[in-house]
Amino acid sequence: MAFLELDRVAKQFGAQTVVDDFSLAVRKGEFISFLGPSGCGKTTTLQMIAGFLDPTRGAIRLEDKDLIAIHPAKRGLGIVFQSYALFPHMTAAENVAFGLEMRNVPRTERAERVRAALAMVGLAGYEDRHPRRMSGGQQQRVALARALVIQPSVLLLDEPLSNLDAKLREEMQIELRQIQRTIGTTTILVTHDQNEAMSLSDRIVVMSQGKIEQIGSPQDTYERPASAFVSQFLGKTNDFAGTIDRTGTPAQLTAGSWSGPAPAGLNGPVTMSIRPERIGFGDAGLSARIVTRIFQGNHWLFQCESECGSAIVIRQNDGKPQPVEGEAVRLTWRPEDMSVRARTVA
């Protein structure tokens, strides 16, 4: 039985459908990310779980109880907003204690839980500091401690790291994942950042235009994208037009001068998606020419023009000589390193 379940949930504002037929079963202790571009419906879905919006149709259940019938304040959910929403006139400890006061937790227990929550997020000794005297990262930690101190059944995170600089965001991603694994709270994160979703999640829900495009582990969604949208949105990818011919034995998949064994279940025109880091330079393969070569420290990035269109290749910097701009090359990859799907020909 799912711990948290969304069953064919939809949300409409007038004639506009913002979320449509959203179904997801979340296991207890799981870290789920809703990933997609702005306007795809991920925040609206989170707000329906929190109770800030009512679904137009569908059901949301927590431990098999109808969550929609429960007042938002009584759902027992912890929420961290993008803006942190801290009370500026309160100290860090007072901010964290606020939810416990609303729940009439005794003063002694409240003080101990606040102390433990601040220590857990690395803010021991900051109890008396006001938000205006704290950095963005410290304010984010206070907001996280405030959400966790009530011991929520589910932690909801709405773009909580988007206001931090790149270095601090990366540090907070590591800390957030460590905290979540330590306490085991079921967590749902809304983000448009692909790297953030892949770094933190047990599973990713990729969304586009109010619908779910794919649900899977970070590796599965990255390695085996279910649609053109997923392959393009979740990191860099190369999409080549190919053809499967089953008249011979074994059946062959070809794209320009590249060929390999055809996957089962497909025939005719297909699209082949290959990640840039899975493509190498070899003696045989897709004919191409290096247009641009960029050195990026630990790797080289090549922009190529091939028989099948533009291609990006990423090669690790192993100290060996690399092709130069204008050089003719052959692009090669293993059949198991690509994702193949049917292609509609107009």
VOSENU-179356 format. One record per residue: residue number from 1; chain; x, y, z of N, C-alpha, C in turn. Coordinates in steps of 0.2 Angstrom, whole numbers. Layout:
<atoms>
[NUM 'A' [X Y Z] [X Y Z] [X Y Z]]
...
</atoms>
This chain:
<atoms>
[1 'A' [4 -6 0] [0 0 0] [4 6 0]]
[2 'A' [3 11 -4] [6 17 -5] [5 21 2]]
[3 'A' [11 25 4] [10 29 10] [6 36 8]]
[4 'A' [8 39 2] [5 44 -1] [3 43 -8]]
[5 'A' [-4 44 -9] [-6 42 -16] [-10 48 -19]]
[6 'A' [-8 49 -25] [-12 54 -29] [-15 50 -35]]
[7 'A' [-22 50 -35] [-26 46 -40] [-30 50 -45]]
[8 'A' [-27 51 -51] [-30 54 -57] [-32 61 -55]]
[9 'A' [-27 65 -51] [-29 71 -49] [-28 76 -55]]
[10 'A' [-33 81 -55] [-33 86 -60] [-35 93 -57]]
[11 'A' [-32 98 -60] [-34 105 -57] [-35 110 -63]]
[12 'A' [-41 113 -63] [-43 118 -68] [-44 124 -65]]
[13 'A' [-42 130 -69] [-44 136 -67] [-48 139 -73]]
[14 'A' [-55 139 -72] [-59 141 -78] [-58 136 -83]]
[15 'A' [-57 138 -89] [-56 133 -95] [-49 130 -96]]
[16 'A' [-45 133 -92] [-38 130 -92] [-36 125 -87]]
[17 'A' [-34 119 -90] [-32 113 -86] [-24 114 -85]]
[18 'A' [-23 115 -78] [-16 116 -76] [-12 109 -74]]
[19 'A' [-16 104 -71] [-14 98 -70] [-19 93 -72]]
[20 'A' [-17 88 -76] [-22 83 -79] [-20 76 -78]]
[21 'A' [-24 72 -74] [-24 65 -74] [-17 63 -70]]
[22 'A' [-15 66 -65] [-9 65 -61] [-10 59 -56]]
[23 'A' [-6 54 -57] [-7 48 -53] [0 46 -51]]
[24 'A' [1 45 -44] [8 44 -41] [7 40 -35]]
[25 'A' [11 35 -34] [11 31 -27] [18 32 -24]]
[26 'A' [18 35 -18] [24 37 -15] [25 32 -9]]
[27 'A' [31 29 -8] [32 25 -3] [35 29 3]]
[28 'A' [34 26 9] [36 29 15] [43 30 15]]
[29 'A' [46 36 17] [53 37 17] [56 39 10]]
[30 'A' [52 39 5] [55 40 -2] [56 48 -3]]
[31 'A' [61 50 -7] [62 56 -9] [60 57 -16]]
[32 'A' [55 61 -18] [52 62 -24] [53 69 -27]]
[33 'A' [55 70 -33] [55 77 -36] [50 77 -41]]
[34 'A' [47 83 -41] [43 85 -47] [47 90 -51]]
[35 'A' [49 88 -57] [53 91 -61] [50 93 -68]]
[36 'A' [51 100 -70] [48 102 -76] [49 110 -77]]
[37 'A' [48 112 -83] [49 119 -84] [43 123 -80]]
[38 'A' [44 130 -80] [39 134 -77] [32 133 -80]]
[39 'A' [27 133 -76] [20 132 -79] [18 125 -81]]
[40 'A' [22 120 -79] [21 113 -80] [16 110 -76]]
[41 'A' [14 113 -70] [9 111 -65] [12 108 -59]]
[42 'A' [19 108 -58] [22 105 -52] [21 108 -46]]
[43 'A' [21 115 -45] [19 118 -39] [12 118 -38]]
[44 'A' [8 118 -43] [0 117 -42] [-1 110 -38]]
[45 'A' [3 105 -41] [2 98 -38] [4 98 -31]]
[46 'A' [9 102 -29] [12 102 -22] [7 106 -18]]
[47 'A' [4 111 -20] [-1 115 -17] [-7 111 -15]]
[48 'A' [-9 107 -20] [-15 102 -19] [-14 97 -13]]
[49 'A' [-7 95 -13] [-6 90 -7] [-6 94 -1]]
[50 'A' [-3 100 -1] [-3 104 5] [-10 106 8]]
[51 'A' [-14 107 3] [-21 109 5] [-22 117 3]]
[52 'A' [-18 120 0] [-18 127 -2] [-23 128 -8]]
[53 'A' [-24 122 -12] [-28 122 -18] [-32 115 -17]]
[54 'A' [-39 115 -19] [-43 109 -20] [-42 107 -27]]
[55 'A' [-42 100 -27] [-42 97 -34] [-49 98 -37]]
[56 'A' [-49 99 -44] [-55 99 -48] [-58 92 -48]]
[57 'A' [-54 87 -48] [-56 80 -48] [-50 76 -46]]
[58 'A' [-52 70 -44] [-46 65 -41] [-46 65 -34]]
[59 'A' [-42 60 -32] [-41 59 -24] [-34 59 -22]]
[60 'A' [-33 62 -16] [-26 62 -13] [-27 58 -6]]
[61 'A' [-23 53 -5] [-24 49 1] [-17 49 5]]
[62 'A' [-17 50 11] [-11 49 15] [-12 43 20]]
[63 'A' [-8 38 20] [-10 32 24] [-17 30 24]]
[64 'A' [-19 30 17] [-26 28 16] [-32 32 18]]
[65 'A' [-30 38 21] [-35 43 23] [-36 48 18]]
[66 'A' [-42 51 17] [-44 56 12] [-40 62 14]]
[67 'A' [-35 64 11] [-31 70 13] [-35 77 12]]
[68 'A' [-39 76 6] [-43 82 4] [-48 84 9]]
[69 'A' [-51 80 13] [-56 81 18] [-53 84 24]]
[70 'A' [-46 84 25] [-43 87 31] [-40 94 30]]
[71 'A' [-42 98 35] [-40 105 35] [-32 106 34]]
[72 'A' [-29 110 30] [-22 111 29] [-18 111 35]]
[73 'A' [-20 114 40] [-17 115 46] [-16 109 50]]
[74 'A' [-21 104 49] [-21 98 52] [-18 92 48]]
[75 'A' [-15 93 43] [-13 88 39] [-6 85 41]]
[76 'A' [-3 89 45] [4 86 48] [9 86 43]]
[77 'A' [9 91 39] [14 92 33] [19 97 35]]
[78 'A' [25 96 33] [30 101 34] [32 105 27]]
[79 'A' [32 111 27] [33 115 21] [38 120 21]]
[80 'A' [43 120 16] [48 125 15] [47 128 9]]
[81 'A' [46 135 9] [44 139 3] [51 142 0]]
[82 'A' [50 144 -6] [56 147 -10] [58 153 -6]]
[83 'A' [54 157 -3] [56 163 0] [57 162 7]]
[84 'A' [57 156 10] [58 154 17] [53 156 21]]
[85 'A' [50 162 20] [44 164 24] [45 164 32]]
[86 'A' [51 166 34] [53 167 41] [50 174 44]]
[87 'A' [48 173 50] [46 179 54] [52 184 55]]
[88 'A' [52 190 52] [59 194 53] [59 196 61]]
[89 'A' [54 197 64] [54 199 71] [56 194 76]]
[90 'A' [56 188 74] [58 182 78] [65 180 77]]
[91 'A' [68 177 83] [74 174 82] [74 167 79]]
[92 'A' [79 164 77] [79 157 74] [75 152 78]]
[93 'A' [77 152 85] [73 148 89] [66 149 89]]
[94 'A' [64 155 89] [57 157 90] [53 155 83]]
[95 'A' [57 156 77] [54 154 71] [53 146 71]]
[96 'A' [58 143 73] [57 135 73] [52 133 78]]
[97 'A' [51 136 84] [46 134 89] [39 136 87]]
[98 'A' [38 140 82] [31 143 81] [26 137 80]]
[99 'A' [28 132 75] [23 127 74] [22 123 80]]
[100 'A' [27 122 85] [26 118 91] [21 122 96]]
[101 'A' [22 128 96] [17 132 100] [10 132 98]]
[102 'A' [9 132 91] [2 131 88] [-1 124 90]]
[103 'A' [4 119 91] [2 113 93] [2 111 101]]
[104 'A' [3 117 104] [2 117 112] [7 112 115]]
[105 'A' [13 111 112] [18 107 114] [21 110 121]]
[106 'A' [22 107 126] [25 109 132] [31 113 131]]
[107 'A' [32 118 135] [38 122 135] [45 119 135]]
[108 'A' [46 114 140] [52 110 141] [53 106 134]]
[109 'A' [48 102 132] [49 98 126] [50 102 120]]
[110 'A' [47 108 120] [48 113 114] [55 115 114]]
[111 'A' [58 117 119] [64 120 119] [69 114 117]]
[112 'A' [68 108 119] [73 103 117] [72 101 110]]
[113 'A' [66 101 107] [65 99 100] [68 105 96]]
[114 'A' [67 111 98] [70 117 94] [78 116 94]]
[115 'A' [81 115 100] [88 114 100] [90 109 96]]
[116 'A' [87 103 96] [89 97 92] [88 99 84]]
[117 'A' [83 102 82] [82 103 75] [87 108 73]]
[118 'A' [89 113 76] [94 118 74] [101 115 74]]
[119 'A' [102 110 78] [108 107 78] [109 102 72]]
[120 'A' [103 99 70] [103 94 65] [104 98 58]]
[121 'A' [102 104 57] [104 108 51] [110 112 52]]
[122 'A' [114 111 57] [120 114 58] [120 121 60]]
[123 'A' [115 123 64] [114 130 67] [114 130 75]]
[124 'A' [118 125 78] [119 125 85] [122 132 87]]
[125 'A' [120 136 92] [123 142 94] [120 148 90]]
[126 'A' [115 147 85] [112 152 82] [105 154 84]]
[127 'A' [103 151 90] [96 151 92] [94 158 93]]
[128 'A' [98 163 95] [96 170 97] [97 175 91]]
[129 'A' [99 172 85] [100 177 79] [94 178 75]]
[130 'A' [93 184 73] [87 186 69] [88 184 61]]
[131 'A' [83 183 57] [85 182 50] [89 187 47]]
[132 'A' [88 193 48] [91 199 45] [99 198 46]]
[133 'A' [101 195 51] [108 194 53] [111 187 50]]
[134 'A' [107 184 46] [109 177 44] [110 177 36]]
[135 'A' [114 173 34] [115 173 26] [109 169 23]]
[136 'A' [109 169 17] [103 165 13] [103 158 15]]
[137 'A' [109 155 15] [110 148 17] [108 146 24]]
[138 'A' [109 151 29] [107 150 36] [100 151 37]]
[139 'A' [97 156 33] [89 156 33] [86 150 30]]
[140 'A' [89 147 25] [86 141 22] [86 136 27]]
[141 'A' [91 135 31] [92 130 36] [87 131 42]]
[142 'A' [86 137 44] [80 139 49] [74 136 46]]
[143 'A' [72 138 40] [66 136 37] [65 128 37]]
[144 'A' [70 125 35] [70 118 35] [69 115 42]]
[145 'A' [73 118 47] [72 116 54] [65 117 57]]
[146 'A' [62 122 55] [55 124 57] [50 119 54]]
[147 'A' [51 117 48] [47 112 44] [48 105 48]]
[148 'A' [54 103 50] [56 96 52] [54 96 60]]
[149 'A' [54 101 63] [53 101 71] [46 98 73]]
[150 'A' [41 99 68] [35 96 70] [34 89 68]]
[151 'A' [40 86 66] [40 79 64] [34 77 59]]
[152 'A' [35 80 53] [29 79 48] [29 72 45]]
[153 'A' [23 70 43] [22 64 40] [25 65 33]]
[154 'A' [25 71 30] [28 72 23] [31 79 23]]
[155 'A' [37 80 20] [40 86 20] [39 88 12]]
[156 'A' [36 94 12] [35 97 5] [40 103 4]]
[157 'A' [44 103 -1] [49 108 -3] [48 111 -10]]
[158 'A' [46 118 -9] [45 121 -16] [50 126 -18]]
[159 'A' [55 123 -22] [61 127 -25] [65 130 -19]]
[160 'A' [66 126 -14] [69 129 -8] [76 132 -9]]
[161 'A' [80 129 -14] [87 131 -15] [88 136 -21]]
[162 'A' [83 138 -24] [83 142 -30] [86 149 -29]]
[163 'A' [86 152 -22] [88 158 -21] [96 158 -19]]
[164 'A' [99 152 -19] [106 152 -16] [110 152 -22]]
[165 'A' [117 154 -21] [122 154 -27] [124 147 -28]]
[166 'A' [127 146 -34] [128 139 -36] [132 135 -31]]
[167 'A' [137 137 -28] [141 134 -24] [137 132 -17]]
[168 'A' [134 137 -14] [130 135 -8] [124 130 -10]]
[169 'A' [121 131 -16] [116 127 -18] [118 119 -18]]
[170 'A' [124 118 -21] [127 112 -21] [128 109 -14]]
[171 'A' [131 113 -9] [132 111 -3] [126 109 1]]
[172 'A' [120 113 0] [114 112 3] [111 106 0]]
[173 'A' [112 104 -6] [109 98 -9] [112 92 -5]]
[174 'A' [118 92 -4] [122 87 0] [119 86 7]]
[175 'A' [118 92 10] [116 92 17] [108 90 18]]
[176 'A' [104 92 13] [97 90 13] [96 83 12]]
[177 'A' [100 80 7] [100 73 6] [102 69 12]]
[178 'A' [107 71 16] [110 68 22] [104 68 27]]
[179 'A' [101 74 28] [96 75 33] [90 70 32]]
[180 'A' [88 70 26] [82 66 24] [84 59 25]]
[181 'A' [90 57 23] [91 50 24] [92 48 32]]
[182 'A' [94 53 36] [95 51 43] [88 51 46]]
[183 'A' [84 55 45] [77 55 48] [72 51 45]]
[184 'A' [73 50 38] [68 46 35] [61 49 33]]
[185 'A' [61 55 33] [54 58 31] [53 58 24]]
[186 'A' [47 56 22] [45 56 15] [45 63 13]]
[187 'A' [48 64 7] [49 71 5] [47 72 -3]]
[188 'A' [44 77 -4] [43 79 -11] [45 86 -12]]
[189 'A' [50 86 -18] [53 92 -19] [50 95 -26]]
[190 'A' [49 101 -27] [47 104 -33] [54 108 -36]]
[191 'A' [56 107 -42] [62 110 -44] [61 110 -52]]
[192 'A' [65 115 -55] [66 115 -62] [73 114 -64]]
[193 'A' [77 112 -59] [84 111 -59] [85 103 -60]]
[194 'A' [87 101 -66] [88 94 -68] [94 91 -63]]
[195 'A' [99 95 -62] [105 92 -58] [102 91 -51]]
[196 'A' [98 96 -48] [96 95 -41] [91 89 -41]]
[197 'A' [87 88 -45] [82 82 -45] [86 76 -45]]
[198 'A' [91 75 -50] [95 69 -50] [99 68 -44]]
[199 'A' [102 73 -41] [106 73 -35] [102 70 -29]]
[200 'A' [96 72 -28] [93 71 -22] [88 66 -22]]
[201 'A' [85 64 -28] [79 60 -28] [80 52 -28]]
[202 'A' [75 49 -25] [75 42 -26] [71 41 -33]]
[203 'A' [66 45 -34] [62 44 -41] [61 52 -43]]
[204 'A' [61 53 -50] [59 59 -53] [52 58 -56]]
[205 'A' [48 63 -55] [42 64 -59] [43 70 -64]]
[206 'A' [44 68 -71] [45 73 -76] [39 76 -78]]
[207 'A' [37 82 -78] [31 85 -80] [32 90 -86]]
[208 'A' [26 90 -90] [26 95 -95] [19 96 -97]]
[209 'A' [17 103 -97] [10 105 -99] [5 101 -95]]
[210 'A' [6 101 -88] [1 98 -83] [1 90 -83]]
[211 'A' [5 87 -87] [5 80 -88] [11 77 -86]]
[212 'A' [11 70 -83] [17 67 -82] [20 64 -88]]
[213 'A' [26 65 -89] [30 63 -95] [33 56 -93]]
[214 'A' [36 55 -87] [39 49 -85] [40 49 -78]]
[215 'A' [40 44 -75] [42 43 -68] [47 37 -67]]
[216 'A' [52 39 -64] [58 34 -63] [63 36 -59]]
[217 'A' [68 32 -58] [74 33 -54] [78 38 -59]]
[218 'A' [82 42 -55] [87 47 -59] [90 44 -65]]
[219 'A' [93 38 -64] [97 34 -69] [92 32 -75]]
[220 'A' [87 29 -73] [82 27 -78] [79 32 -82]]
[221 'A' [77 38 -79] [75 44 -83] [80 47 -88]]
[222 'A' [86 47 -85] [92 50 -89] [94 45 -95]]
[223 'A' [95 38 -93] [97 34 -98] [92 31 -103]]
[224 'A' [86 31 -101] [80 28 -105] [74 33 -105]]
[225 'A' [75 39 -108] [70 44 -108] [64 41 -112]]
[226 'A' [58 42 -109] [52 39 -112] [49 44 -118]]
[227 'A' [51 50 -119] [49 54 -124] [54 59 -126]]
[228 'A' [53 63 -132] [58 68 -134] [58 73 -129]]
[229 'A' [53 75 -126] [53 80 -120] [58 78 -115]]
[230 'A' [58 72 -112] [62 70 -107] [69 70 -109]]
[231 'A' [70 67 -115] [77 67 -117] [81 74 -118]]
[232 'A' [77 79 -120] [79 85 -121] [80 89 -114]]
[233 'A' [75 88 -110] [75 92 -104] [79 90 -99]]
[234 'A' [80 83 -98] [84 80 -93] [91 80 -95]]
[235 'A' [95 85 -95] [102 85 -98] [103 86 -105]]
[236 'A' [109 86 -108] [110 86 -115] [109 80 -118]]
[237 'A' [107 80 -124] [106 73 -128] [107 75 -135]]
[238 'A' [108 69 -139] [108 70 -146] [102 65 -149]]
[239 'A' [98 68 -153] [93 64 -156] [94 63 -164]]
[240 'A' [95 57 -166] [96 56 -173] [91 52 -176]]
[241 'A' [89 53 -182] [84 49 -186] [87 43 -188]]
[242 'A' [84 37 -187] [86 31 -189] [81 27 -192]]
[243 'A' [83 21 -195] [78 16 -198] [79 9 -196]]
[244 'A' [74 6 -194] [75 -2 -192] [72 -6 -198]]
[245 'A' [77 -10 -201] [75 -15 -206] [75 -22 -204]]
[246 'A' [69 -25 -204] [69 -32 -202] [68 -37 -207]]
[247 'A' [70 -35 -213] [70 -40 -219] [76 -45 -218]]
[248 'A' [81 -43 -215] [87 -47 -214] [87 -50 -207]]
[249 'A' [92 -55 -206] [94 -58 -200] [101 -57 -198]]
[250 'A' [103 -53 -193] [98 -50 -188] [95 -44 -191]]
[251 'A' [90 -41 -188] [87 -35 -190] [92 -29 -188]]
[252 'A' [92 -24 -192] [97 -19 -192] [94 -12 -191]]
[253 'A' [97 -8 -186] [96 -1 -185] [101 3 -188]]
[254 'A' [100 8 -193] [105 12 -196] [103 19 -195]]
[255 'A' [108 23 -195] [108 31 -195] [114 33 -199]]
[256 'A' [113 35 -205] [118 37 -209] [123 31 -210]]
[257 'A' [129 32 -208] [134 27 -209] [135 23 -203]]
[258 'A' [131 24 -197] [131 20 -191] [126 15 -192]]
[259 'A' [128 9 -189] [123 3 -189] [124 -1 -183]]
[260 'A' [119 -4 -181] [119 -9 -175] [113 -13 -175]]
[261 'A' [113 -18 -170] [107 -22 -170] [101 -18 -168]]
[262 'A' [95 -20 -171] [89 -17 -169] [86 -19 -163]]
[263 'A' [83 -15 -159] [80 -17 -153] [73 -20 -154]]
[264 'A' [70 -24 -150] [64 -28 -151] [58 -23 -151]]
[265 'A' [53 -25 -154] [47 -21 -153] [46 -15 -158]]
[266 'A' [51 -13 -162] [50 -7 -166] [52 -9 -173]]
[267 'A' [49 -5 -178] [51 -6 -185] [50 1 -188]]
[268 'A' [54 1 -194] [53 7 -198] [57 13 -195]]
[269 'A' [54 19 -196] [57 26 -193] [57 26 -186]]
[270 'A' [63 28 -183] [64 28 -176] [68 34 -174]]
[271 'A' [68 36 -168] [73 42 -165] [77 38 -161]]
[272 'A' [84 40 -161] [89 37 -157] [92 43 -153]]
[273 'A' [91 42 -146] [94 47 -141] [100 44 -138]]
[274 'A' [106 48 -139] [112 46 -136] [115 52 -132]]
[275 'A' [117 51 -126] [119 56 -122] [126 58 -124]]
[276 'A' [128 64 -124] [135 67 -126] [141 63 -124]]
[277 'A' [141 61 -117] [146 58 -114] [147 50 -116]]
[278 'A' [142 48 -120] [142 41 -122] [145 40 -129]]
[279 'A' [146 46 -132] [149 46 -139] [156 46 -139]]
[280 'A' [159 42 -143] [167 43 -144] [169 44 -151]]
[281 'A' [175 44 -152] [178 45 -159] [181 38 -161]]
[282 'A' [180 36 -166] [182 29 -168] [184 29 -176]]
[283 'A' [186 23 -178] [187 22 -185] [181 21 -189]]
[284 'A' [176 19 -186] [169 17 -190] [164 21 -186]]
[285 'A' [158 22 -189] [153 26 -186] [150 31 -190]]
[286 'A' [146 36 -187] [143 41 -190] [148 46 -193]]
[287 'A' [148 48 -199] [153 53 -202] [151 60 -199]]
[288 'A' [156 64 -197] [155 70 -194] [161 75 -195]]
[289 'A' [160 81 -193] [166 86 -193] [166 90 -187]]
[290 'A' [171 91 -184] [172 95 -178] [171 103 -180]]
[291 'A' [165 106 -177] [164 113 -179] [167 117 -173]]
[292 'A' [166 115 -167] [169 119 -161] [172 114 -156]]
[293 'A' [177 116 -153] [180 112 -148] [181 117 -142]]
[294 'A' [179 115 -136] [179 119 -130] [182 115 -124]]
[295 'A' [187 118 -121] [190 115 -116] [187 117 -109]]
[296 'A' [185 113 -105] [181 114 -99] [184 111 -93]]
[297 'A' [191 111 -93] [194 108 -87] [194 100 -87]]
[298 'A' [189 97 -84] [190 90 -83] [187 87 -89]]
[299 'A' [184 90 -94] [182 87 -100] [182 92 -106]]
[300 'A' [182 89 -112] [181 93 -118] [174 92 -121]]
[301 'A' [172 98 -123] [165 98 -127] [166 100 -134]]
[302 'A' [163 95 -138] [164 96 -145] [157 97 -148]]
[303 'A' [156 102 -153] [150 103 -157] [152 101 -164]]
[304 'A' [148 96 -166] [149 92 -172] [144 93 -177]]
[305 'A' [145 93 -184] [140 92 -189] [141 86 -192]]
[306 'A' [135 81 -191] [136 75 -194] [131 73 -200]]
[307 'A' [131 67 -202] [126 65 -208] [119 66 -205]]
[308 'A' [118 65 -199] [111 66 -196] [110 72 -192]]
[309 'A' [114 77 -194] [112 84 -190] [118 85 -185]]
[310 'A' [116 91 -181] [121 93 -176] [122 88 -170]]
[311 'A' [127 87 -167] [129 83 -162] [133 86 -157]]
[312 'A' [132 84 -151] [137 86 -145] [140 80 -142]]
[313 'A' [147 81 -142] [151 75 -139] [155 78 -133]]
[314 'A' [155 74 -127] [158 76 -121] [163 71 -120]]
[315 'A' [170 72 -120] [175 68 -118] [179 70 -112]]
[316 'A' [180 65 -108] [184 67 -102] [191 69 -104]]
[317 'A' [194 73 -100] [201 75 -101] [206 70 -98]]
[318 'A' [208 66 -102] [213 61 -100] [220 62 -102]]
[319 'A' [221 68 -105] [228 71 -106] [230 69 -113]]
[320 'A' [226 65 -117] [227 63 -124] [225 68 -129]]
[321 'A' [229 68 -135] [227 73 -140] [219 72 -142]]
[322 'A' [216 77 -143] [209 77 -145] [208 80 -152]]
[323 'A' [203 78 -156] [202 81 -163] [201 89 -163]]
[324 'A' [204 92 -168] [204 99 -168] [198 101 -173]]
[325 'A' [196 108 -172] [191 111 -176] [192 110 -184]]
[326 'A' [187 108 -187] [188 106 -195] [190 99 -196]]
[327 'A' [192 95 -191] [194 88 -193] [188 84 -194]]
[328 'A' [189 79 -199] [184 74 -200] [184 68 -195]]
[329 'A' [179 66 -192] [179 61 -187] [173 56 -188]]
[330 'A' [173 51 -185] [168 46 -185] [165 45 -178]]
[331 'A' [158 46 -177] [155 46 -170] [153 39 -169]]
[332 'A' [155 36 -163] [153 29 -162] [150 29 -155]]
[333 'A' [146 24 -154] [143 22 -147] [141 15 -147]]
[334 'A' [140 13 -141] [137 6 -140] [130 6 -141]]
[335 'A' [127 1 -144] [119 0 -144] [116 1 -138]]
[336 'A' [119 -2 -132] [116 -1 -126] [116 5 -123]]
[337 'A' [120 10 -126] [120 17 -123] [115 22 -126]]
[338 'A' [111 19 -130] [106 24 -133] [99 21 -131]]
[339 'A' [94 26 -132] [87 25 -131] [83 26 -138]]
[340 'A' [79 21 -140] [76 21 -146] [69 21 -145]]
[341 'A' [65 25 -149] [58 26 -149] [55 27 -156]]
[342 'A' [49 25 -157] [46 26 -164] [46 33 -166]]
[343 'A' [47 34 -172] [46 41 -175] [41 42 -180]]
[344 'A' [37 47 -179] [31 48 -184] [34 52 -190]]
[345 'A' [33 50 -196] [35 53 -202] [29 57 -205]]
[346 'A' [29 63 -206] [24 67 -208] [23 66 -216]]
</atoms>
